[in-house]
Amino acid sequence: MAKEQTIEKLRSNREPARLYEAYNSYCYDSAYHYAQECVVLSDRTGDCNQKADARLKMAYTYMSGGLFQEAESVLNGIDLQGVNTHIQMGYYSQRGQLLYNVARYQQTPYPSQMRDYYEQALKLIPPTDSIGYWSAHAQIARAEGQREKTIYYFEQALKAGRGIVRSEAISFSSLAQEYYEQGDSAQALHYWIQAAIRDLECSVKEVTAMQQAAYLLFALGRYDIADRAIRSAFDDAQLFHARHRQLEVGEILPLIDQHQLQQMQKQNYKERILYICIVAILLVGTGTLLVLFRKLHHRNVLLVEAQERNRLANIALEQSNHLKETYLATMLSAEADHTKAVERYVRYVTRCAREKNWNDVLTIPNYISKMWHRTAFYKRFDTMFLQLYPHFIDEVNAQLTEPLEAKRGTLPSELRIFALMRLGITNNEQMAHILSCSLSTIHTYKAHVYSRLKCSKDSFLHETCG
């Protein structure tokens, strides 16, 4: 902003020489315009010093813009006859600077003529502690390849120019170049950064400090900073219209872009690998969870089945306990009935004996008759067996051509034989004893059932009696 205000003020006063100085190293086109005005004005005055000075400005403008042949042509046209010492010193220094820039641009060794020009300039400079004096010494040492002396002289020039921002920028940049050529990248980067800071302070756009710092940062692997620095240098070069600077910057921009592209590709590759790993982990995790879920489901099914078996076993156990209790109660009831009948019969006989009713003694009471006890036994047997095998009658009738009739809760007489066989009693004599019947009755009942079979006898016995 301060630079623009200064230029605007000078433009209003129409001072071409000072406008040239303001635009020099800031905007090539404007500097060239005002350098031409200076040449025109000097030609009008005819003053040899003004004419030489104006043409030095024009040559410097060409040199700053990378037009080295045009700069040399202008310098060759300068007549030094009658020109003061200060302009002659500037002339020889500029000739040496032109050869230095050409060698740097073409990346060739410094020519010996460069040293000659600076020696001519040094003869015209008073041996004092000045920037020009030490800078000329430094350039001569540089042309001779004496790096230590070159660095020493530029350091002296830096001390002499302390407080002059533009001079500090030039000295820092020169020191950085020397350290870089010696292979000291750390010092070179330090001085180029210092030079770039001074260039920013004095709004100089025709610079190489930022550009060289970007090169070195890129070589050191500081790619992000190098990218910002080189783009800033490219913007400055475009603003100044320095074509050779744009070309130089253009050489590294593709390298930085290529590196960024490679970094992006590497990052994308890493992200793809990471994505694949995450997907693989998720798939493995999902597969593992699925396997575990299936195992858990299978175990749950087994557990449910085991619980169901336990439930059924508990029910069967409860039923078995209930049957045991029922059988025990039935047995105790039958035993009690038998004991009670015997006691009553004993009392009856005793009473008849006391009364000497011998005929009554021979009479058997109904409550101890054989038929009464058999009927009671059949009833208890039928009840208990049907509790054990509630579908026994239906299973037998299903295998007969003519079903046997049975009252509710009562076994047909024929089926009591097969009920005993179902309980494991297969001996005919034992069955006759239990049922209080003869062997012929047992055979008759069996034959009666066998005669009605739909299937073979063996099949019937297997299905019915187990």
PEGIWO-V446414 format. One record per pair of residues at least 24 apart in sequence whose C-alpha atoms are under 7 Angstrom apart, sorted by the first residue. I is the first residue (numbers start at 1). J is the second residue. D is the distance in Angstrom with one decimal. If there is no record, write none. Layout:
BEGIN
i={I/I}
j={J/J}
d={D/D}
END
This chain:
BEGIN
i={25/25/25/26/26/26/26/26/27/27/27/28/28/28/28/28/31/32/32/48/48/49/49/52/52/53/56/63/64/64/65/65/65/65/66/66/66/85/89/89/92/92/92/92/93/93/93/110/112/114/115/115/129/130/130/131/131/131/147/151/151/165/165/166/166/166/169/169/169/170/173/189/189/205/205/205/206/206/206/211/227/341/341/382/382/382/383/396/399/399/399/400/400/400/401/401/401/402/414/414/418/421/422/422}
j={204/205/206/203/204/205/206/240/239/240/241/61/65/240/241/242/61/58/61/82/83/83/84/78/79/87/91/98/206/242/241/242/243/244/242/243/244/124/121/124/117/118/120/121/117/118/121/143/143/143/140/143/160/157/160/157/160/161/178/175/178/198/202/198/199/202/195/198/199/195/209/213/216/236/237/240/237/240/242/249/256/367/368/409/410/411/409/464/453/454/455/452/453/454/452/453/454/452/445/446/465/465/465/466}
d={5.4/5.6/4.6/6.8/5.1/4.8/6.2/5.7/6.4/4.2/6.9/6.9/6.6/5.0/5.7/6.9/6.7/6.7/6.0/6.8/6.2/5.3/6.8/5.8/6.9/6.5/6.8/6.8/6.9/6.9/6.9/4.5/6.2/6.9/6.5/6.3/5.1/6.4/4.7/5.8/5.2/6.3/6.4/5.2/6.6/5.7/5.8/5.7/6.8/6.8/5.0/5.6/6.3/6.9/5.6/4.8/5.6/5.9/6.9/6.1/6.8/5.8/6.8/6.7/7.0/6.7/4.3/5.2/6.2/6.9/6.0/5.9/6.8/5.0/6.5/5.9/6.5/6.2/7.0/6.8/6.5/6.5/5.8/6.8/5.5/5.7/6.2/6.6/5.9/5.5/6.8/5.1/4.6/5.5/5.2/6.1/5.9/6.2/4.9/6.8/6.7/5.8/4.2/6.5}
END
